[in-house]
Amino acid sequence: MQPLMTFLYEAGLIQPVVQEISTQLSRTPLYVDKDLVGIDFRVQKLKTILNLQSEDDFLMVGLWGQGGVGKTTLAKAIHNAIFRDFQGASFLERVRENSINSNDLVPLQKKLLSQLLPGKELPIYNVGGGSQLIKQRLCNKKVLIILDDVDNACQLNALAKEREWFGEGSRIIITTRNKHMLTSHGINPDHIYEVKALKEGEALELLRKHAFRGNQEIEISSNLVHQVLDYARGLPLALQVLGAFLCGRGEDEWESTLQKLAETPDEEIND
């Protein structure tokens, strides 16, 4: 057996197998909150836009919407639903926050390649070199790339400028508040999914999950509940933050919290 293994190693047949096993072991689902509301419907809508049955096409899709509306959560959910259908998957979170300066794009390029080519350390010294390396290494691979919270063209150009950079069947998903950036990058308007605020019934369900968890005996007037819903405007982040804060508190604290928010809006909730 040993001579056979030596032959296979010298023939270069072992390393690809080891690399494939390493790649599969490194791919795990992303954490997604289990108390989501309305996510399954949105995932199915996005799957339709992604047209996963067409393996020969390359597709770039945008998730567009205001801050706190759930773009990142939806992106993680769709990642978990489809990432096993690709040779590699990368999720780059908070691109806007992590690339304030142009020099910050190089670490993002390195992270992208390390997620798609685990076990390989590729030297990148500048953005141009990183872009070239992405194209060279990924042009024949079917990959799933999710770029979260992108806000300018420089970020897109550094990480996913052209379809020629990626193999057939690849899918690039971009979450952003800037719809114009998506269309300027050449993304078909039909491939831009607007992530909208929750409907009233969905918002109420999500608030109940967080505000009344394990505290069903606490009675809060429907008027106060609807004031919270009005303040949150159907934004999942606002409903989760407010619900968690108000959980277990009485009506007096609900009223004082709403009064404080009316005077000084919470930046985390309104971001």
TIMINU-67785 format. One record per residue (C-alpha): x, y, z; residue in one letter. Coordinates in pm, whole numbers, plus 32768, in hexadecimal, padded with zeros to 4 digits. Example, Ala and Ser with C-alpha at 12.3 -4.5 7.8 and 13.67 -1.06 7.14 Angstrom:
% TIMINU-67785
84CE7E3E830Ca85577F9682CAs
END
This chain:
% TIMINU-67785
800080008000m811D80EC8055q81B680E57EF4p805D812F7E64l8031825D7F49m818D82D57EEDt813B82B47D7Bf7FF2836F7DA1l809A84847E68y81B384AC7D6Ee80BB84AA7C4Fa800685CD7CEEg7EC685067D25l7EB6851A7E9Fi7EC286927ECFq7D8186E07E0Bp7CC285E27EDDv7D4E86708021v7CFB87D07FAAq7B94876F7F57e7B6286CA80AAi7BF587FD8155s7B0C88DF8090t79D6881780EBq7A318808825Dl7A688981826As790C89CE81E6r780889F482F5t76B98AAA8308p76B48C0D838El76028C5E84D2y749F8CDA8498v73AF8D3885B1d72A68C2B85DAk71988D2A8637d71718DB984DAl70268E19843Dv6FD78E0F82CAg71328D98826Ai70C98C5B81B1d6FF18D1C80BBf710C8E118074r72098CF98044v71278C547F44q70FA8D9C7E88k72718DCA7E7Fl72A98C647E09k71C68CAF7CE2t72968DDE7C84i73DA8D197CAAl735B8C187BAFn74318B047C42l73B88A067B42q74858AB77A38s75E58A407A84e76828AD7794Dd762B8C3F799Dd76E48D347A79f75FF8E157B41l76308F457C1Em750B8F977D01v74CD90C27DE2g741690CD7F30l73AF92357F5Dw730192DE8081g732293D181A2q73F9938E82D2g736B929783CEg727491FF82D8v731890A782E0g73F9909A81ACk751A8FF38261t74378EF58309t73968E9C81BCl74EE8E7D811Ca755E8D8C822Dk741F8CC2820Aa74468C9F8092i75B58C4480C2h75538B2681A8n744A8AB180B4a752A8A997F81i769E8AA17FD7f76CC89297FB4r767589457E42d77BB89FF7DFEf792B89A37DF6q796F8AB67EF0g78B48BC07FB5a791C8D0A804Es78598DF9812Cf79018F4B8163l784290028273e783D917C82ABr790591D98175v78B4934C81A2r792F934E8308e7A67928482B6n7ADA9350818As7AD494BA81FAi7C2094F28148n7C8B94647FF8s7DA593A580A6n7C9D92E6816Ad7C309233802Dl7D6791578024v7D0C909E8168p7BAE906880DBl7C418FD57F9Cq7D1B8EEF806Ek7BF18E81813Ek7B258E3C8005l7C328D5B7F74l7C7A8CAE80C0s7B0A8C5080E1q7AF68BCE7F7Dl7C4E8B2C7F76l7C878AB180DBp7DE78A498133g7E868B2A802Fk7F348C6B8097e7F498D4C7F69l801A8E8B7F7Ap7F608FCB7F25i801C91147F34y7F2292057E9An7DB992137E23v7E1491E97CB5g7EE190B37CFEg7DC990297DD3g7CCA905A7CBFs7DAC8FA77BC8q7DDF8E877CB9l7C698E637CF4i7C338E497B7Dk7D4F8D507B4Aq7CE98C697C65r7B6E8C737C47l7B2B8C907AD1c7AEF8B197AB7n7A408AE27C05k78CC8AE47C48k78BA8BBE7D7Dv77BD8C6B7E5Al782F8DC07ED5i77638EA17FB9i77DC90057FEBl7722909C8110d76DF92128138d779992958009v7777940A7FD1d785C94717EB3n78E093FF7D64a7A4A93E47DDBc79EA92C67EC1q7934920E7DABl7A4C92457CB2n7B4B91B77DA6a7A8390817E01l799C90297CDEa79CF91157BBBk797B90377A91e78D18EEF7A43r7A128E74799Ce7AAE8E5D7AF4w79D48D357B54f79788BE27AC7g78308B7E7A27e77118B547B19g77A38C487C15s76BD8D2D7CDAr771F8E7A7D74i762D8F157E71i765C907D7EE1i75A091207FFFt7590929A7FFCt74C693D28046r753894667EFBn746193ED7DDAk750A94D77CE1h765994307D25m75C492E07CC1l7538935A7B76t7678941C7B2Ds773892D87B57h7666923F7A43g757B91707B17i743191307A69n731291E07B21p725790947B16d737190037BE9h735091077CFDi727490927E1Dy71E891A27EFCe71E6912E8065v70B491D980F4k704A9219825Ba6F7391148306l6DFC912782E2k6D399180841Ce6CE290198472g6E4A8FA7843Fe6ECD90CA850Fa6DE09077862Dl6E498F0A8625e6FBB8F668632l6F85905E874El6EC88F598816r6FE38E5D87E8k70D98F4D888Bh700A9021897Aa6F348F0F8A16f70238DEA8A14r6FE88D288B54g6F1E8E488BE3n6DC28E088B63q6D2F8E648CB6e6D938FD18C89i6C76908F8BE9e6CC591B78B0Bi6BAF92888A72s6B7A926588FDs6BA793DE88E3n6D0E93C98964l6D58929F8885v6CE1935F8755h6DAE948F87B9q6EE293B287B1v6E789327865Fl6E48948785D9d6FA194ED8654y704B93BA85BEa6FA593EE8469r6FBC927B8418g7138926F8434l71A3911D84C5p72D891AE8570l720892B38627a710691B0868Fl721290C28710q72D191CD87D2v719B926C8869l70F7911E88B1g722A90998966a724791DB8A33f70D791E28A94l70C2906F8AE4c704E903C8C4Bg700991AE8C86r6EBC92428CEFg6DE693488C45e6E8C946B8CFDd6FDD940A8C6Be6F4793DC8B12w6EB8953C8B27e6FFC95D88BA3s70C495258A96t6FDE95A48984l6FF597038A14q717296F78A13k7177967588AFl7090978E8841a717F988C88D7e72C797E58871t72AB96D38768p739095A8879Cd74A195A2868Fe74BF94278694e734B94008657i733895098549n747994B1848Fd
END
